[in-house]
Amino acid sequence: MPELSRFFGIVITMYARDHQPAHFHARYGDDEVLIEIETSRVLRGMLPRRGLAMVEEWCELRRPELRAAWDSLRRGTSPDKIAPLE
């Protein structure tokens, strides 16, 4: 499970050969959420409100890189790191 990005204590990861729809995992402490790449919609889990807002903003800003990371993992290659939210 490659770590794609890290910001403000939030760790963004993506699994190879994970189920559709295209999504990523965001962890903050003991909380975890799965976010759909195309819509920024929560698929499962929860984060504190402020953390979730930052993850959703980051997803909006980094959607092309997230799509590329998903495609890369589907092809069996390592994705590039993605810039954090600043």
C-alpha positions in Angstrom: 0.0 0.0 0.0 2.0 3.0 -1.2 1.9 6.2 0.7 1.0 8.9 -1.8 1.0 12.0 0.4 1.1 13.2 4.0 -0.1 16.5 5.4 -1.3 17.9 8.8 -1.1 14.4 10.3 -3.2 12.9 7.5 -1.7 9.9 5.6 -3.0 9.3 2.0 -2.6 5.7 0.7 -3.9 3.6 -2.2 -4.0 -0.2 -2.5 -2.9 -2.0 -5.7 -5.8 -4.1 -7.2 -8.4 -2.4 -5.0 -12.1 -2.5 -5.8 -13.9 0.0 -7.9 -14.8 2.9 -7.9 -11.3 4.5 -8.0 -10.6 5.7 -4.5 -7.9 6.4 -1.9 -7.6 5.9 1.8 -7.0 8.8 4.2 -5.9 8.0 7.8 -5.8 10.5 10.7 -4.9 8.9 14.0 -7.3 6.0 14.5 -9.8 7.2 12.0 -9.9 6.2 8.3 -12.0 7.1 5.3 -12.2 5.9 1.7 -12.8 8.8 -0.8 -13.9 8.3 -4.4 -11.5 10.1 -6.7 -14.0 11.5 -9.2 -16.5 12.9 -6.8 -14.6 13.4 -3.5 -17.5 11.4 -1.9 -17.0 9.4 1.2 -17.4 5.7 0.4 -16.8 4.4 3.9 -15.5 5.5 7.3 -15.1 8.8 8.9 -12.7 11.5 9.8 -13.0 14.5 12.1 -14.8 17.3 10.2 -11.7 19.5 9.8 -9.6 16.6 8.6 -12.3 15.5 6.1 -12.5 19.1 4.8 -8.8 19.1 4.2 -8.9 15.7 2.4 -11.7 16.8 0.2 -9.9 20.0 -0.7 -6.7 18.1 -1.5 -8.7 15.6 -3.7 -10.2 18.5 -5.7 -6.7 20.0 -6.2 -4.9 16.8 -7.0 -7.6 14.8 -8.9 -5.4 14.4 -12.1 -2.5 13.0 -10.0 -4.9 10.7 -8.1 -6.3 9.3 -11.4 -2.7 8.7 -12.6 -1.8 6.9 -9.3 -4.9 4.7 -9.6 -4.0 3.8 -13.2 -0.4 3.2 -12.3 -1.3 0.7 -9.6 -3.8 -1.0 -11.9 -0.9 -1.5 -14.3 1.3 -2.9 -11.6 3.7 0.0 -11.4 4.5 2.3 -8.5 2.7 5.7 -8.5 4.4 9.0 -8.0 4.2 10.9 -4.8 1.6 13.6 -4.8 2.2 17.1 -3.3 0.6 17.7 0.1 -2.0 20.3 0.9 -0.3 23.5 2.1 
